[in-house]
Amino acid sequence: MKAIVAAPIATLIFAYVPAVAQGYPDRPIRVIVPVPAGGTPDVLARTVTPPLSEELGRQLVVDNRGGAGGRIAADLAAQAAPDGYTLFLSSPGALTIVPHLAKNVPYDPLRDFAPVSLVSTGPFLLLTHPSVAVKTVKDLIALAKAQPGKLNYASAGNGTANHLATELFKSMAGIDLTHVPYKGAPMAVTDFLAGRVSVTFNSIPPILAHIQGGRARALGVAGARRSPLLPEVPTIIEAGVPGYESGAWLGLLAPAKTPPAIIKRLHEAVVKVVNRPAVHAKLESVGAEPVGDTPREFAERIRREYEQNAKIVKAAGVRID
């Protein structure tokens, strides 16, 4: 008798998941962003959420939860119900850097999230102050090798993305630069532009006007392709450091155990949105390259960067301030 009753119950359970997805979404969706309003990830989030709202037929509400390097936002997203109504639009820090630096991180970046799609990438630029007598990546490497430790570089703080970007560059180029950490990117850029530090890695939008005005010199783009904003600047790979890539990205994730049909629905929406000409152009105008890859590809990127950053942190002895 138990077997006879169990069969229709099992049928109902397996039929429930696609039924849920068919009605999804039927109410507003919260999108947690791990920075305060106005930060670059927030600007990008507010570029893609309105068209995603149109595509999904329901409002996406941005919920800014800055602090603790993204830990607060990531933990909140990881603990949300896996029903597709709380999403995480994250930059790499909370997922691939912070877990290697902070004790007792309350979430597992590889297990507690279901990647949906990489929305955009934004390569860093390798920059020198004009007072430094170099004009190419090879010049910089030669100077650093001739004067080990004499050149200093600015970062937004210990364990930040541009700190690890420089440590990776040092390792791959075989050079020694002295780290000068700041409490935030604005202070680092200010001192760099004043010539108090010689080298830095930075995203393109905040520094573009300074490059055009001659106050900063761009040696290389840390991406696979040249930036359309600076087409004359070679990639660091082209300039002599094979395989070097570093930068920021923005990706959409859901809590683990979100039904695959909902992940599929969200992924399809992201791909359509980033391929809209207006969205594509707006992302490129702020130095971001639209992507829209598959959940599997995005998951692999997170894993790859997570493992890479673990090695960088260990080799460089990085510690949080």
N, C-alpha and C positions, 0 to 999 in steps of 0.2 A: 504493500500500500504506500509506503514511504517513497519508493522509486517512482510510482505512478504520479504522486503529487509533485515530486522534485522536478520532473521533466518540464512541465509548463512553467514552473518558477524559474528554472535556468533559462528557458527561452525568453521569458520576460526580462531577465537581467541583461542578456546579451542584446536584446532589441532596444534596451534603454539608451545605450551610448549614442547610436546614430540618431535616435529620436531627440536627444538633448541637443546634438549638434545642428539638427534641422531647424530648431527653434532659436538658435543662437545667432546673434545676441538679441535679447528682448528687453534690455534695460541698459543704462549707462555703464561704461567701463572705466574703472580707475586705472590710471597709468602712473606708476611711481617712478620718479626721476631722482637720482641720487645727488643732486646739487641744488643750491638755492636758485631762485628765479634770476635769470640774467646770465648765468654761466653758459659756456658753449654747448654742453649737452642739453641744457634747457632750451636754448635758441633752436637747436636742431629738433628737439622734441616738439616744440610748438610750430615747427615747419611741417612736420609730417602728421601730427595728430588731427588737424582739421580735415585733410583729405581722407585719412583713415576713417574718421567719423562718417564722412560721406559714403565711403565704400562699404562700410559695415552697417550703415543705416541707424547707428546709435551714437550718442555723444561719447567721446573719449575725454575724460577729465584729468588733466595733469595735476599730480600731487607731488610737490617738491618736498623732499625729505633729505636735506643736506646734513653733513656732519659725519665725523669719524671715518673719513675716507670712503664713504659710501656704505659702511657697515649697517647703519641704521635703516637705510632704504632697502638694502638687500635682505636683511633679516625680516623686515616687515613683509616683503614680497614672498619670501620663502615660506612664511607661515600662513599666507593667505589661502583661502579655499581654492582648490584646483578646479575651478568652474569657468575660467575664462573671463571673469569679471574684475580680476585684479591682475595687472600685467606690470612688467618691470622693463623700463627702457633705459638700459645701462651702458655706461662707458666701461672700459676695461678694469679700472682700478679696483672696484669692489669685488670683482670676480677673479682676476689673475694676479693682483699684486698684494692687496691687503691681507689675504689669508696667510701669506708667507712672512708678514711683518708683525702682526698683532696676535697676542695670546687670546685663547678662548673665543675665537670667532664663532658665533652661534649658528652658522650655516655652512654647508658644504657646497662650494660653487659648481662642482661637477655632478652632484647627486640631487640637489634640492631645487633644480630648475629644469624646465623643458624649453630649450632654445627654439625660437620661432624663425627668426631670420636676422641676418646682419643687415642693418638699414643703410649705413654709410661708413666710410672710412675717411680719415683725414691724416695724411702723413705729416710728420714733423719736418722742420727745416733745420739743417745744420748751419749755424750762424756764427760769424766772427765780428768783432767790433772793427770798424775801418782802420783803427790805429794798429791793428795786428798786420804785419807784413806778409799776408798770404792772400791768394786769390782763388785757390782751388783746394779741393779735399786733399790732393797729394801734397800740396804745399804745407797744409796744416799738419799732416802726418809727419812730414820731413822735419818741420820745426819742432814738433813735440818730441820726436826721437832725438833731435840734437840737444834739446833742453828739457830732460825728463822732469816732470812735476812743476816746471816754472809757469806754464800756462794754467790759468784757473778757469773753471766753468761754473755757471749759475744753474741752479734748479729751483723748482717751486717748493722744495723741501725733501728731506730724507724719505725715500720710498715712493716718491711721486713718479709719474710716467716719464717725465723728461730726465729725471735722475737715472732711472734704469736704462733709458735710451742711450744716455751718454756712457754709462758703464758698459753696455753692450758694444758700443762703438769703440771704446778704449780696448776692450778685449779683442775684438775682431781686427782692429788696426794695429794692435801691439804697441800702444802708446800709454803714457802716464800723464794724466791731467789732474789738477787739484780741485776737489769739490768744494763749492761754496753754497750751502743750502740756505734758502730764504723761507719765510713764512708766507708762501703764496706766490703765484706767478707774477702779479703786478709789481711786487717789490723786486723780484729777480730781473724782470725786463727793464725796470727803471735804472737799476745799477749797471746792467749790461749796456744800455744806451749811453750811460754816463762814462763808460770806459773803465769802470771799476772791476769788471770781470771781462775776460777775453772771448769766451766761447759759451754758447748755449744751444740747446735744442728747443724749438718752440713750434706751436701750430701756426699755420699761415695767416689766418685773418687778423690776429692782434698785432702782427709785426709787419704786415704788407706795406702799409704807408711809410714805415720807417726805412724799409728796404728801398722803396721808390724815392724817398727823400735823401738817401745816401747816409743814413745814420746807422745802418746795419748792413752787413754783407752776407748774402745767401750763397753758401758754397755747394749745397747739395740737398736734394729732396729725398727723404727717407721712405720712399715708396717704390712700388714696382714700375711706376710710370711717372713721367714728368707732370707737374701740375699745370693745368690750363691758365692758372693765374700768373705763373712764372715759367713760361715755356722755354725760356733761355737757360734756366738753371737745370743742370743734369741731375739724374738720380745719383745717390751715393754709390749704388752698384756700378753705374756707368763710370763714375769718377774713380773707381779703383778699389772698392771694398765689396767683393762678390758676396751676394746673399744678404746684405744688410738692409733690413726694413724695420721701421719703428714709427709709431704714431698712435693716434686715438681712433676709436670707433664708437658707433652707437648701434646697439642691437636690442631686439625685442625678445623677451623671455616670459614664460608663464611659470607658475609653481609646478613642481614635479607632480606627476599623476594627472595632469590636465588631459582630458580625453583626446586621443590622436585626431579625431574628426574636427575638434575645435582648433587644435594646432594647425591643421591643414587649412581651415577657413581663414585663420589669421595670416598664415603665410601667403596665401593667395592674394589677400588684401594688400599686404606690404609690397609684394612684387608689382601689383597693378599701380600702386601709389608712386613708388620710386621711379617707375617708368613713365609717369605722366610728364610731358615736356615742361610744364610750369614748375613742378616739384623738382625735377631733375636740374633745371636751370637755377632754381633758388638754392639748392644744396651746393651746387658748384660755385655759386657766387660767394659762398662763405668758406670755400676751401674744402668742402666735403665731396667725396665721390660716391654717388648712389650705388648700392649693391643689390640687395634682394636675393641672397643665396638660399639654399635649402636648410631645413633644421639640422640635418646631419652635417653639412658643411660648416655651419655656424658652431655646432657643438665641437667639431674637430678643431676649429680655430681657437676656441676657448681652452680646450685641453692642451693644445700645442703651446699657447702663450703662457698658460699656467705652469707648465713644466719648464719652459724657458726661463721665466721669471724666478722660479725657485732656484735655478742654477746661478742666475745673476746675483740674487740676494745673498746666496751663500758665499760666492766667490768674492763679492765686494764687501762682505760683512756689513750689509745695510741694516740700520736700526731706525726705528721711528723716534723722532725727537721727544 
